[in-house]
């Protein structure tokens, strides 16, 4: 009896397993059928050149465009500076629309977001035939959105969601932005910033020891450190408009452009020029020839800046000769306009390369030491007997080892000040005086005075009163004294 009972249980289990198998097999077949149904199908297609009118309704925005003689225009305002590339990009999304799935006889349009479409596109061809595409909710799981065609609600198509995303835009997104000239920092020769409180100017200056001068709004000037100038002028290479605002210039006061900050940049570009050579009489086959050569051309850019936007993220601006108002990143503009003479003042105490000088005179402990350099020819030890030039360093006409000289001189050129205090006055005699001299050029004296427990007061003949870390000055004195001791042995 027990054996029969076990047999019956085994048969029941087998029957259940077979039933489960057929159910799963049936489900898999249904899935395969569904996948076969979800094939890509082109549901709307038109050649771009056959489109005569295009209307895009997105949210509260309605945009009408007209296509004639291979040119697109904004119907609501023919003067609007429509970007041809931007509108062609929009057109490209509606010329061919494919569906990956078709839903027949949907019960509820609201379920697909088509009771209140997010985007409606009306495409009218050159013969006047209209086609309407309505785009509803997005199905994030398959990166698609639902679409109806020509108000036929018996079919809903699942199309790529990029179609809807690229047709949701603002007018500023399709405006043709006038370009700011491409300016490389190294090509700039002058920058002036005209503000209500005055004009600041940075300019190349051959009479300046650094080659540059910065004139502040109060009229004071300083030699501008060349490395700081390079950092500053590099800001101009990143200038670019962010958003189009308007082409209507009748009320510039709305944007603060009736009384703007004016940035004027003088720069140079290399351009190719064709020169015609005169006939070469010495050549048997002489003939006129044109050769391309490069010439340096002076250019100027004038930018007008107005108010900041409400969120202070941007400034309103335009180029003087341009016809539209744009916004530009406030962070970029502030790096250009919010500068003063301290921003261009080198923190180096005396950054004068010895190679560029005729002599450097040191006064220390009542003794005077004059450093000069001599270039001598040295015969090579090779068999060819060639000679090479070598620079010798001299102190009071006595040769000093290059290493010994560099040990203290590099400490001078690398020394930086931590602050400047025009009210700080020296007391007693300078512990060291250094004069940097080049005939017809540099003639600067730097004096070192003990000041307090932390700093030396370093005063130069340009009027700078600099606070320098006492340890840095002591290191210089020690290196100099050691070098002079070695020299005099």
Helices and strands as residue ranges (DSSP letters): H 2-37, E 41-45, G 48-50, E 51-58, E 61-68, E 71-74, H 84-94, E 96-104, G 109-112, E 119-125, E 130-139, E 144-149, E 152-160, H 162-166, G 171-174, G 185-187, E 188-195, E 198-204, E 212-215, E 221-223, H 226-233, G 234-238, E 243-246, G 252-255, E 261-276, E 290-308, E 314-319, E 325-329, H 330-337, G 341-344, G 354-356, E 359-364, E 367-379, E 387-395, E 398-400, H 402-414, E 419-420, E 432-437, E 443-450, E 455-460, E 465-469, H 470-488
